[in-house]
Amino acid sequence: MTEHVNSITLTDLCRIEGIRRDAVTAIVEYGIVKPQGNVTQEWLFESGSVYWIKKATRLQMDLELDWLAVAMVIDLLKQKDALEAENQRINRLLQRFMNDME
């Protein structure tokens, strides 16, 4: 079975979300997201990437951070999300273990 992933082009992303093209380019250059496609005109962004692009642009605008600082903050937020997911997984395993012990 093939998994369907929603994606959006750079042009549509900028138009729909009201994000400047140079902002998206900076976000990609700093490694905040990695689009599919080798050249800018072919870039496709998955929904998860769009989430991080929107968050990055808000951080940059609201806190007036440079893109390097934004990249660092986004990296920390991604790490936090990963740790929370791992913690939930471990808690589920622990709960199953405790239920099996009863």
C-alpha positions in Angstrom: 0.0 0.0 0.0 1.4 3.4 -1.0 1.2 6.2 1.7 -0.1 9.5 0.4 1.7 12.5 1.7 0.4 16.0 1.1 3.0 18.4 -0.3 3.0 21.9 -1.5 5.2 23.8 -4.0 7.3 26.8 -2.9 5.1 29.1 -5.0 1.9 27.9 -3.4 3.4 27.9 0.0 4.4 31.5 -0.3 1.0 32.5 -1.8 -1.2 30.6 0.6 0.7 31.3 3.8 1.9 34.8 2.9 5.5 33.9 3.5 8.3 35.6 1.5 10.2 33.4 -0.9 13.6 34.7 0.6 12.4 33.7 4.1 11.7 30.1 2.9 15.1 30.0 1.1 16.8 31.1 4.4 14.8 28.5 6.3 16.0 25.8 3.9 19.6 27.1 3.9 19.8 26.9 7.7 18.5 23.3 7.6 15.3 24.0 9.5 13.4 22.0 6.8 14.5 19.9 3.9 12.3 20.1 0.8 12.0 17.5 -1.8 13.6 18.5 -5.1 17.1 19.6 -6.2 16.4 23.1 -7.4 14.2 25.8 -6.0 11.7 25.5 -8.8 11.1 21.8 -7.9 10.9 22.2 -4.1 8.0 20.4 -2.5 7.2 20.8 1.2 5.4 18.2 3.3 2.8 19.2 5.9 5.3 18.8 8.7 7.8 21.1 7.0 5.0 23.7 6.5 4.4 23.6 10.3 8.1 24.3 11.0 8.3 27.0 8.3 5.4 28.8 9.8 6.8 28.5 13.3 10.3 29.7 12.1 8.8 32.8 10.3 6.8 33.7 13.4 9.9 33.4 15.6 11.9 35.5 13.3 9.3 38.2 13.0 7.9 38.3 16.6 11.3 38.0 18.4 13.3 39.7 15.7 15.8 36.8 15.7 18.3 36.2 12.9 18.0 33.0 11.0 20.8 31.2 12.8 19.1 31.8 16.1 15.8 30.7 14.7 17.4 27.5 13.4 18.8 26.8 16.9 15.4 27.4 18.6 13.6 25.1 16.0 16.3 22.4 16.6 15.6 22.6 20.3 11.9 22.5 19.8 12.3 19.4 17.6 14.4 17.7 20.2 11.8 18.5 22.9 9.1 17.0 20.7 11.2 13.9 20.1 11.9 13.5 23.9 8.2 13.9 24.7 7.2 11.3 22.2 9.9 8.9 23.6 8.7 9.6 27.1 5.1 8.8 26.1 6.3 5.5 24.4 8.2 4.5 27.5 5.2 5.3 29.8 3.0 3.2 27.6 5.5 0.3 27.8 5.8 0.8 31.6 2.0 0.8 32.0 1.7 -2.5 29.9 4.4 -4.0 32.1 2.6 -2.9 35.3 -0.7 -4.3 34.0 1.0 -7.6 33.1 2.4 -7.8 36.7 -1.1 -7.6 38.2 
